[in-house]
Amino acid sequence: MRDVLDELVRWWEAGEPVGMATVVRTWRSAPRPAGATMLVGPDGSATGSVSAGCVEATVYELATRVQATGVPVRQGLEDFDDLLTCGGSLDVFVERVDRTTFPELGDVARDIRAGTPVAVATALDGDPPGRRLVVWADRTAGTLGSGRLDAAAAADARERLRTGDSGIAQTGAFVAAYAPPPRMIVFGAVDFAAALARVGAVLGYRVTVCDARPVFATARRFPQAHDVVVDWPHRYLRAEAGAGRLDGRTVVCVLTHDPRFDVPVLAEALRMPLAYVGAMGSRHTHDDRLARLREHGLTGAELERLASPIGLDLGARTPEETAVSIVAEIVASRYGGSGGRLRDVPGRIHRPPRAGRPHGRSA
């Protein structure tokens, strides 16, 4: 829903009904994840997508019908098997959204835009399907039909907000978790950091560039970064962890090339439960860095987590090409990809996140 939020709220505020189709489950190589959404407005316009295009026409017809009737529809994988040319299957839930069916949408939209964690649990079955429970850290609104279901769904939703992972809960409700964007913290105010900030922002990360040198760490040099911080890297990272602003989706990229900066911050980062920690440098620099980190007391298991030299072997040379190499490694790490060419890799193209490696984006 995040990708279609502006259009959805526009119709909702106008008091107009919208047909909304949401992917609630996928199998094999379905191109869009759970939470992907497509809208059909009262004027017949379509916004968003639930696939790579192979089932959009069918879903458009369903959403048009549900918008008119108000009767939710759950369409199973067997109906789409021969349409998904990607070889995957999906399950969609189609419902009408208006001020009556979703009175909490205004509050949900406000919190999504503000980065306040909020989740929406929707009953896929029952009489009637489509009941909602909105879950925040400290309260709920709406109901799935009983106190027992609400309590179970709220607990599941709050756990999903921690990981940013949407899906079907044990209660049978679909939980769309709108966690704040995951963080990418780039240490080193260099040209490579500027390119990485641009690419990281496109992927949905909240990007911070940090350097202890105020002449280099300026908002003017890093316009795509959400935050530019002047501080010693290790001190900043430790403070952010202490304030609870890091989680299992956070990625850290150290581009300083200076052991005064990179060794202390890597010693901090490699002891934290972060999604990815990488450092730029030559193989000679890498060997020297490992020796210095061992002197800081890091174990072999902790050092094994370090992606260094950072990035995949793409033959990258420019800052922009190097940024692609780095984010490619981050994505491969998240899903357990090999980093090889798809034509040379057997098995599934799309993989679920590895255990302990949550999604970078939420629904």
RODO-2510 file (C-alpha; in nm, 4 decimals, decimal comma):
residues 363
     n   res          X          Y          Z
     1     m     0,0000     0,0000     0,0000
     2     r     0,2935     0,2316     0,0595
     3     d     0,3552     0,2772    -0,3149
     4     v    -0,0066     0,3762    -0,3858
     5     l    -0,0712     0,5637    -0,0631
     6     d    -0,1062     0,9135    -0,2082
     7     e    -0,3638     0,8075    -0,4663
     8     l    -0,5545     0,5946    -0,2153
     9     v    -0,5775     0,8769     0,0368
    10     r    -0,6824     1,1237    -0,2324
    11     w    -0,9893     0,9164    -0,3201
    12     w    -1,0587     0,8346     0,0462
    13     e    -1,0584     1,2020     0,1430
    14     a    -1,2936     1,2743    -0,1476
    15     g    -1,5370     1,0123    -0,0133
    16     e    -1,4977     0,7944    -0,3245
    17     p    -1,4696     0,4124    -0,3131
    18     v    -1,1583     0,2400    -0,4466
    19     g    -1,1026    -0,1238    -0,5405
    20     m    -0,7781    -0,2385    -0,3774
    21     a    -0,6020    -0,5658    -0,4634
    22     t    -0,3198    -0,6799    -0,2349
    23     v    -0,0812    -0,9717    -0,2837
    24     v    -0,1118    -1,1734     0,0375
    25     r     0,0967    -1,4776    -0,0538
    26     t     0,3379    -1,5839    -0,3290
    27     w     0,4909    -1,9103    -0,4492
    28     r     0,7983    -1,9825    -0,6580
    29     s     0,9091    -1,6933    -0,8813
    30     a     0,6226    -1,4469    -0,8365
    31     p     0,7610    -1,1049    -0,9351
    32     r     0,6111    -0,8911    -0,6548
    33     p     0,6243    -0,9618    -0,2795
    34     a     0,3410    -0,9911    -0,0296
    35     g     0,2005    -0,6442     0,0277
    36     a     0,2239    -0,5302    -0,3354
    37     t    -0,0929    -0,3346    -0,4157
    38     m    -0,2986    -0,2261    -0,7149
    39     l    -0,5840     0,0268    -0,7013
    40     v    -0,8768     0,0847    -0,9333
    41     g    -1,0224     0,4304    -0,8797
    42     p    -1,3846     0,5363    -0,9263
    43     d    -1,2856     0,6861    -1,2613
    44     g    -1,1460     0,3523    -1,3819
    45     s    -0,7823     0,4548    -1,3404
    46     a    -0,5289     0,1940    -1,2286
    47     t    -0,2413     0,2631    -0,9901
    48     g     0,0260     0,0234    -0,8707
    49     s     0,0962    -0,3359    -0,9642
    50     v     0,0633    -0,6881    -0,8257
    51     s     0,2856    -0,8609    -1,0820
    52     a     0,5176    -0,7885    -1,3719
    53     g     0,2088    -0,7272    -1,5859
    54     c     0,0956    -1,0823    -1,6578
    55     v    -0,2143    -1,0793    -1,4324
    56     e    -0,2902    -0,7086    -1,4140
    57     a    -0,5891    -0,7270    -1,6504
    58     t    -0,7527    -1,0047    -1,4479
    59     v    -0,6932    -0,8225    -1,1199
    60     y    -0,8230    -0,4980    -1,2699
    61     e    -1,1534    -0,6684    -1,3534
    62     l    -1,1786    -0,8137    -1,0022
    63     a    -1,1068    -0,4793    -0,8387
    64     t    -1,3595    -0,3031    -1,0612
    65     r    -1,6272    -0,5528    -0,9594
    66     v    -1,5448    -0,5352    -0,5888
    67     q    -1,5391    -0,1564    -0,5989
    68     a    -1,8972    -0,1659    -0,7270
    69     t    -2,0344    -0,4464    -0,5069
    70     g    -1,8361    -0,3952    -0,1879
    71     v    -1,8001    -0,7740    -0,1521
    72     p    -1,4347    -0,8754    -0,0878
    73     v    -1,2797    -1,1528    -0,2992
    74     r    -0,9813    -1,3724    -0,2284
    75     q    -0,8435    -1,5164    -0,5498
    76     g    -0,6223    -1,8210    -0,5161
    77     l    -0,3120    -1,9355    -0,6971
    78     e    -0,4911    -2,1920    -0,9097
    79     d    -0,6627    -1,9127    -1,0984
    80     f    -0,3362    -1,7473    -1,1958
    81     d    -0,1066    -2,0419    -1,2692
    82     d    -0,1486    -2,0218    -1,6464
    83     l    -0,1177    -1,6413    -1,6518
    84     l     0,2065    -1,5887    -1,4636
    85     t     0,4668    -1,6288    -1,7352
    86     c     0,7389    -1,5798    -1,4725
    87     g     0,6619    -1,9283    -1,3400
    88     g     0,5295    -1,8087    -1,0042
    89     s     0,1897    -1,8052    -0,8376
    90     l     0,0174    -1,5581    -0,6144
    91     d    -0,2839    -1,5089    -0,3920
    92     v    -0,4619    -1,1718    -0,3880
    93     f    -0,7242    -1,0188    -0,1632
    94     v    -0,9471    -0,7610    -0,3293
    95     e    -1,1586    -0,5213    -0,1224
    96     r    -1,3359    -0,1901    -0,1395
    97     v    -1,1736     0,0939     0,0534
    98     d    -1,3699     0,4013     0,1535
    99     r    -1,4374     0,6022     0,4672
   100     t    -1,6832     0,3424     0,5949
   101     t    -1,4755     0,0290     0,5351
   102     f    -1,1438     0,1814     0,6475
   103     p    -1,2095     0,4740     0,8833
   104     e    -0,8559     0,4558     1,0257
   105     l    -0,6835     0,5136     0,6892
   106     g    -0,6142     0,8797     0,7602
   107     d    -0,4257     0,7939     1,0796
   108     v    -0,2412     0,5061     0,9105
   109     a    -0,1335     0,7263     0,6192
   110     r    -0,0103     0,9982     0,8520
   111     d     0,2057     0,7538     1,0467
   112     i     0,3466     0,5854     0,7352
   113     r     0,4556     0,9247     0,6046
   114     a     0,6032     1,0205     0,9415
   115     g     0,7954     0,6932     0,9761
   116     t     0,5935     0,5882     1,2813
   117     p     0,5600     0,2060     1,2943
   118     v     0,2047     0,0916     1,2181
   119     a     0,0588    -0,2356     1,0925
   120     v    -0,2776    -0,3273     0,9419
   121     a    -0,4179    -0,6773     0,9952
   122     t    -0,6984    -0,7706     0,7534
   123     a    -0,9181    -1,0793     0,7942
   124     l    -0,9054    -1,2780     0,4693
   125     d    -1,1868    -1,5106     0,5711
   126     g    -1,4761    -1,5021     0,8146
   127     d    -1,8165    -1,3448     0,8076
   128     p    -1,7559    -1,0937     0,6763
   129     p    -1,3981    -1,0988     0,5443
   130     g    -1,2216    -0,7655     0,5320
   131     r    -1,2410    -0,6782     0,9043
   132     r    -0,9357    -0,4759     1,0092
   133     l    -0,7218    -0,4271     1,3148
   134     v    -0,4741    -0,1384     1,3087
   135     v    -0,1778    -0,1943     1,5393
   136     w     0,0623     0,0584     1,6865
   137     a     0,3310     0,0039     1,9486
   138     d     0,1006     0,1082     2,2314
   139     r    -0,2583     0,0702     2,1062
   140     t    -0,4936    -0,0813     1,8493
   141     a    -0,8040     0,0266     1,6596
   142     g    -1,0730    -0,1815     1,4917
   143     t    -1,1268    -0,5534     1,5366
   144     l    -1,0961    -0,8852     1,3571
   145     g    -1,4084    -1,0072     1,5339
   146     s    -1,2980    -1,1193     1,8799
   147     g    -1,0637    -1,0181     2,1590
   148     r    -0,8680    -1,3419     2,1231
   149     l    -0,8026    -1,2867     1,7523
   150     d    -0,7156    -0,9223     1,8124
   151     a    -0,4602    -1,0072     2,0813
   152     a    -0,2921    -1,2737     1,8678
   153     a    -0,2885    -1,0543     1,5570
   154     a    -0,1503    -0,7578     1,7508
   155     a     0,1374    -0,9668     1,8862
   156     d     0,2199    -1,0937     1,5373
   157     a     0,1953    -0,7433     1,3907
   158     r     0,4350    -0,5954     1,6455
   159     e     0,6903    -0,8661     1,5716
   160     r     0,6546    -0,7975     1,1993
   161     l     0,7095    -0,4274     1,2606
   162     r     1,0471    -0,5200     1,4064
   163     t     1,1518    -0,6927     1,0835
   164     g     0,9427    -0,4968     0,8317
   165     d     0,8060    -0,8255     0,6941
   166     s     0,4430    -0,8507     0,5754
   167     g     0,2562    -1,1814     0,5485
   168     i    -0,0248    -1,4054     0,6687
   169     a    -0,0316    -1,4515     1,0457
   170     q    -0,1291    -1,7679     1,2329
   171     t    -0,4694    -1,6060     1,2886
   172     g    -0,5258    -1,6204     0,9109
   173     a    -0,5210    -1,2413     0,8806
   174     f    -0,2876    -1,0681     0,6395
   175     v    -0,0571    -0,8303     0,8262
   176     a     0,0888    -0,5393     0,6311
   177     a     0,3762    -0,4032     0,8391
   178     y     0,4775    -0,0428     0,7734
   179     a     0,8055    -0,0167     0,9575
   180     p     1,0227     0,2925     0,9149
   181     p     1,2621     0,2663     0,6185
   182     p     1,5747     0,0610     0,6932
   183     r     1,8931     0,2592     0,7483
   184     m     2,2082     0,2741     0,5410
   185     i     2,4943     0,4427     0,7266
   186     v     2,7890     0,5404     0,5107
   187     f     3,1102     0,6386     0,6873
   188     g     3,3496     0,8513     0,4861
   189     a     3,2512     1,1717     0,3039
   190     v     3,4045     1,0748    -0,0312
   191     d     3,2815     1,0623    -0,3928
   192     f     3,1977     0,6944    -0,3568
   193     a     2,9735     0,7828    -0,0616
   194     a     2,7824     1,0363    -0,2723
   195     a     2,7111     0,7723    -0,5381
   196     l     2,6166     0,5135    -0,2748
   197     a     2,3791     0,7611    -0,1083
   198     r     2,1974     0,8094    -0,4395
   199     v     2,1572     0,4386    -0,5048
   200     g     2,0698     0,3574    -0,1437
   201     a     1,7929     0,6174    -0,1410
   202     v     1,6459     0,4686    -0,4603
   203     l     1,6333     0,1274    -0,2894
   204     g     1,4322     0,2737    -0,0031
   205     y     1,6995     0,3169     0,2620
   206     r     1,7196     0,6172     0,4897
   207     v     2,0774     0,7164     0,4155
   208     t     2,3145     0,8808     0,6634
   209     v     2,6627     0,9998     0,5662
   210     c     2,8964     1,0474     0,8617
   211     d     3,2517     1,1825     0,8762
   212     a     3,4569     1,3535     1,1460
   213     r     3,5826     1,6186     0,9002
   214     p     3,3350     1,9100     0,8754
   215     v     3,4892     2,0498     0,5574
   216     f     3,3878     1,7326     0,3705
   217     a     3,0687     1,6252     0,5516
   218     t     2,8245     1,8847     0,4161
   219     a     2,4671     1,8602     0,2925
   220     r     2,5723     2,0352    -0,0282
   221     r     2,8096     1,7508    -0,1187
   222     f     2,5518     1,4822    -0,0366
   223     p     2,2099     1,6108    -0,1481
   224     q     2,0617     1,2588    -0,1753
   225     a     2,1508     1,1680     0,1836
   226     h     1,8723     1,2123     0,4376
   227     d     2,1233     1,3038     0,7096
   228     v     2,4811     1,4312     0,6993
   229     v     2,6556     1,4049     1,0363
   230     v     2,9872     1,5444     1,1566
   231     d     3,1168     1,3071     1,4227
   232     w     3,3711     1,0348     1,4783
   233     p     3,2217     0,7242     1,3112
   234     h     3,2573     0,4881     1,6067
   235     r     3,1113     0,7435     1,8470
   236     y     2,8132     0,8121     1,6208
   237     l     2,7379     0,4437     1,5647
   238     r     2,7586     0,3662     1,9354
   239     a     2,5224     0,6549     2,0152
   240     e     2,2699     0,5455     1,7518
   241     a     2,2722     0,1910     1,8878
   242     g     2,2267     0,3202     2,2417
   243     a     1,9302     0,5305     2,1297
   244     g     1,7639     0,2254     1,9686
   245     r     1,7874     0,3659     1,6162
   246     l     1,9599     0,0608     1,4638
   247     d     1,8018    -0,2778     1,3947
   248     g     1,8485    -0,6014     1,2050
   249     r     1,7825    -0,4257     0,8725
   250     t     2,0582    -0,1646     0,9131
   251     v     2,3515    -0,1737     0,6703
   252     v     2,6866    -0,0081     0,7400
   253     c     2,9362     0,0802     0,4670
   254     v     3,2801     0,2065     0,5697
   255     l     3,4532     0,3951     0,2875
   256     t     3,7098     0,5987     0,4809
   257     h     4,0357     0,4175     0,3841
   258     d     4,1836     0,5457     0,7108
   259     p     4,2471     0,3065     1,0015
   260     r     4,1976     0,5906     1,2505
   261     f     3,8339     0,6007     1,1426
   262     d     3,7470     0,2606     1,0001
   263     v     3,8979     0,0243     1,2588
   264     p     3,7123     0,1702     1,5619
   265     v     3,3785     0,1878     1,3808
   266     l     3,4146    -0,1638     1,2394
   267     a     3,4982    -0,2926     1,5866
   268     e     3,1649    -0,1480     1,7001
   269     a     2,9604    -0,2559     1,3979
   270     l     3,0779    -0,6165     1,3824
   271     r     2,9600    -0,6716     1,7399
   272     m     2,6093    -0,5459     1,6584
   273     p     2,3246    -0,7535     1,5053
   274     l     2,3188    -0,5572     1,1792
   275     a     2,2175    -0,6845     0,8361
   276     y     2,5442    -0,6001     0,6609
   277     v     2,8840    -0,4493     0,7407
   278     g     3,1227    -0,3736     0,4539
   279     a     3,4495    -0,1841     0,4181
   280     m     3,6282    -0,0446     0,1134
   281     g     3,9975    -0,0976     0,0482
   282     s     4,2592    -0,2984    -0,1332
   283     r     4,3458    -0,6536    -0,0346
   284     h     4,6562    -0,5203     0,1412
   285     t     4,4362    -0,2740     0,3329
   286     h     4,1975    -0,5572     0,4160
   287     d     4,4753    -0,7746     0,5607
   288     d     4,6083    -0,4849     0,7675
   289     r     4,2554    -0,4025     0,8851
   290     l     4,1928    -0,7604     0,9984
   291     a     4,5128    -0,7584     1,2022
   292     r     4,4122    -0,4318     1,3694
   293     l     4,0615    -0,5640     1,4433
   294     r     4,2069    -0,8758     1,6041
   295     e     4,4085    -0,6452     1,8285
   296     h     4,0736    -0,4905     1,9291
   297     g     3,9636    -0,8356     2,0450
   298     l     3,7282    -0,9309     1,7619
   299     t     3,6717    -1,3034     1,7192
   300     g     3,6975    -1,5050     1,4012
   301     a     3,3184    -1,5320     1,3806
   302     e     3,2826    -1,1546     1,4100
   303     l     3,5464    -1,0921     1,1436
   304     e     3,3734    -1,3413     0,9134
   305     r     3,0771    -1,1031     0,8995
   306     l     3,2877    -0,8312     0,7371
   307     a     3,2331    -0,7808     0,3636
   308     s     3,5779    -0,6622     0,2607
   309     p     3,6833    -0,5641     0,0047
   310     i     3,3277    -0,4344    -0,0216
   311     g     3,0993    -0,5206    -0,3130
   312     l     3,0580    -0,7872    -0,5796
   313     d     3,3084    -0,8513    -0,8564
   314     l     3,1453    -0,6491    -1,1366
   315     g     3,4651    -0,4930    -1,2668
   316     a     3,3340    -0,1582    -1,1372
   317     r     3,5608     0,1466    -1,1650
   318     t     3,3591     0,4680    -1,1304
   319     p     3,1897     0,5726    -0,8032
   320     e     2,8502     0,4975    -0,9584
   321     e     2,9546     0,1527    -1,0781
   322     t     3,1073     0,0815    -0,7386
   323     a     2,7818     0,1850    -0,5674
   324     v     2,5962    -0,0693    -0,7838
   325     s     2,8514    -0,3336    -0,6824
   326     i     2,7989    -0,2558    -0,3134
   327     v     2,4189    -0,2599    -0,3167
   328     a     2,4268    -0,5770    -0,5277
   329     e     2,6209    -0,7452    -0,2489
   330     i     2,3758    -0,6114     0,0111
   331     v     2,0807    -0,7567    -0,1843
   332     a     2,2600    -1,0880    -0,2384
   333     s     2,3391    -1,1067     0,1334
   334     r     1,9753    -1,0438     0,2234
   335     y     1,8357    -1,3179     0,0027
   336     g     2,1240    -1,5646    -0,0064
   337     g     2,2013    -1,4956    -0,3718
   338     s     2,5259    -1,6223    -0,5217
   339     g     2,6155    -1,3016    -0,7009
   340     g     2,6681    -1,5004    -1,0215
   341     r     2,4921    -1,4612    -1,3557
   342     l     2,1334    -1,5869    -1,3466
   343     r     2,1855    -1,7920    -1,6604
   344     d     2,4540    -1,9902    -1,4777
   345     v     2,2610    -2,0403    -1,1528
   346     p     2,0047    -2,3235    -1,1314
   347     g     1,6879    -2,3118    -0,9240
   348     r     1,4591    -2,0293    -0,8215
   349     i     1,5186    -1,6732    -0,9354
   350     h     1,3308    -1,5088    -0,6459
   351     r     1,4231    -1,6172    -0,2932
   352     p     1,2749    -1,5323     0,0467
   353     p     1,5021    -1,3447     0,2875
   354     r     1,7580    -1,5560     0,4687
   355     a     1,6847    -1,6356     0,8322
   356     g     1,7774    -1,3344     1,0386
   357     r     1,8011    -1,1125     0,7309
   358     p     1,4705    -0,9190     0,7118
   359     h     1,3423    -0,7395     0,4049
   360     g     1,4835    -0,4019     0,3240
   361     r     1,1423    -0,2608     0,2415
   362     s     0,8104    -0,3075     0,4096
   363     a     0,4765    -0,3324     0,2352
***
